[in-house]
Amino acid sequence: MALIGKVLIAQGGGPTAVINQTLAGIVLESRKFGEMIKTYGAIHGVEGIVNEEFLDLTQETSHNLEQVAMTPSSALWSTRVKPDQKYCNEIFKVLRAHDVRYFFYIGGNDSADTVHIVNKAAIMGNYDLRAIHVPKTIDNDLVISDHTPGYGSAARFVAQAFMGINLDVRALSGVYIGVVMGRNAGFLTAASAIAQKYPDDGPHLIYLPEREFHVEKFLTDVKRIYDRYGMCIVAVSEGIRDASGQPVITSLRKDIEVDGHGNVCLSGTGALGDLLTQKVKERLEISRVRSDTFGYLQRSFVGCVSDIDQHEAREVGERSVQLAYWNNASGSLTIHRTGYYSVDYRLAALEEIAAKTRLMPDEFVNNEGNHVTDAFKYYVRPLLGAGLQIPSHLRAPRVPKLLTVE
Amino acid sequence: MALIGKVLIAQGGGPTAVINQTLAGIVLESRKFGEMIKTYGAIHGVEGIVNEEFLDLTQETSHNLEQVAMTPSSALWSTRVKPDQKYCNEIFKVLRAHDVRYFFYIGGNDSADTVHIVNKAAIMGNYDLRAIHVPKTIDNDLVISDHTPGYGSAARFVAQAFMGINLDVRALSGVYIGVVMGRNAGFLTAASAIAQKYPDDGPHLIYLPEREFHVEKFLTDVKRIYDRYGMCIVAVSEGIRDASGQPVITSLRKDIEVDGHGNVCLSGTGALGDLLTQKVKERLEISRVRSDTFGYLQRSFVGCVSDIDQHEAREVGERSVQLAYWNNASGSLTIHRTGYYSVDYRLAALEEIAAKTRLMPDEFVNNEGNHVTDAFKYYVRPLLGAGLQIPSHLRAPRVPKLLTVE
């Protein structure tokens, strides 16, 4: 028999374009079960839990939930707090006080870890709890799952951005460096490859955190492409590392911000792009060298979303509630590819997901370590969804010259 | 009677999302008139003309032209060359050699100047020519016209970006600075105001090149907003100037690139955003301060376009051909607002447009010089087109605390 008690939902880590689809999925599905007597939402993730900052989502209209589902970024707001054992005990204390029996935490591998510790605290405290980690991350770096909700929409943004960049740089020529989010995993940067339609389209070079970055090799690569096409478009993960494993941004520059977890702050600054631009200008003597750091635009841009990503984000929310109710289970929801393209969902043990990071597998990266393989393009394309615009070039013939001697 | 001869089209300056609508409009319309015996396209703008690098667009399929029309950035590629009298004489020589009788140059105020000089050369040379400047620029800085093709779509990108930023920054709090294109005119940066739906939505501060930028005033503004909302979202034009009229980017940093026309290179670098970020961190002691420079993403992003902008860009192309044919006229095509929202087109004298820059009128900027007025929002909204997504927040009631004493 299903547990009787309240449902609590929280959202953690960086926002995505479809994270509120998951929120709506959980709220709307939980309303169907009489045992789930109320549905609360914690404001600012685990911070909201320990401070008892809850919204009573039972009183939110279904219609507004559908509107919020279409809105990017965490509607319950988020947090960068990474709870330790003590913090998780606090969480558990609050869950018990409010008679929360179903806990859904939408987040990445850190959030899975939190759910795992809270679940253990509940077991230790002899408190019957269903604790589910519901996946989201634009980084696509959760183990076991084929991919994660949020990735497809961010990947679509990156692909569309590079389609435009191809056209823009071609019109005025030069070298362009686009810096894409991704601390450890290069999946998001790699999605730029979908922008290649015509044989000379960029990105001509793609650098990922999974491979060592050597400035000299980078300069040689850029020169080769530029000499061939008169232009060179580069996609770079913000997290690229040098041979010693240090982020390139710190090896080139010393005054870089470090966050509470000791992570170097990679986003919200144009530093890496500017530094690589400078190297190309100085060493290759190419005059038009430009760089953009995609930054926060790629994460919550309104109006750039994958329909596949939306559907799946909604379903992981729904399925989480169903599995907690019908299977009386705790765990982490995972997505599995069953065809090209179809998926199904399962529940993994929390400890299998918690605090683990998936990197790009070797078969997705080319031998030179400066681009992706067709296997990756085949993998990623369906995730970007339907209706992706395809750029078209003119194909009219050249006119013979009258004045100029060729 | 209409002139008999060839049509030549060129595209100049920075690309836009709809510049190929104008190209398609000219090509398809010119095919209707038997006197326009062939339609050529110059590759890389005026550079293509002097080098006789032409595509015979008469042989391009209408279907592919429609596909290209939907593709952002200049399909004929572009140029930054700003012709002088001698260069314009070269252009005229080529036009005459190829029996070009209709010359359409799609571009901004520099392009209008080129058309003006070429037209005078034709008159001096007793050569019957119809020379039309067809407007485009994301900067919206052409005089006489209510607005320019290309602006609406770029403005839509900026508005959608800030909608997402509002949601993203709210989820994790802090200060955010978005740097938007605009050397002299602030129209594009000002469009960020359309992102404000809820009363506390950003951008809370908007800084334009039309007003002096004072770092101290900026810091006071940011502090006031941050103290009130726990977050502050700022939109800044890349071209903001200090009291001496110098771009802020040069007054803060000395190693800035200067282009062939002596213009400071403002785009393709995160320098201004990084410098303002640093000021806020140091002086206001706010820890989470992030900046994005929208750079080239805002100009040719595939999949972010205003339908109004598309229609008008197509029509200015069509109308240009019609006026050259039916009115036997030369000049610069202008857009005039006739209702809310309807437009019509006229032909202005080339010297009225050439090399002049329109700035934001005073009634569009607030008294403090750190935001826009409702008059501007009323002006800009229709240009962004239909189907602009509207973000939605949760409105569920708070749950009373059980453990915490308030």
Interface residues (C-beta under 8 A of the other chain):
Chain A: Q11 G14 P15 Y40 G41 N51 E52 E53 F54 L55 D56 L57 T58 Q59 E60 N64 Q67 V68 M70 T71 P72 S73 S74 A75 L76 W77 S78 T79 R80 K93 V94 A97 H98 Q160 A161 M163 G164 I165 L167 D168 V169 R170 A171 L172 Y176 S267 G268 T269 G270 A271 G273 D274 T277 V289 R290 S291 D292 T293 F294 G295 Y296 L297 R299 S300 F301 V302 G303 C304 L388 Q389 P391 S392 H393 L394 R395 A396 P397 R398 V399 K401 L402 L403 T404
Chain B: Q11 G14 P15 Y40 G41 N51 E52 E53 F54 L55 D56 L57 T58 Q59 E60 N64 Q67 V68 M70 T71 P72 S73 S74 A75 L76 W77 S78 T79 R80 K93 V94 A97 H98 Q160 A161 M163 G164 I165 L167 D168 V169 R170 A171 L172 Y176 S267 G268 T269 G270 A271 G273 D274 T277 V289 R290 S291 D292 T293 F294 G295 Y296 L297 R299 S300 F301 V302 G303 C304 L388 Q389 P391 S392 H393 L394 R395 A396 P397 R398 V399 K401 L402 L403 T404
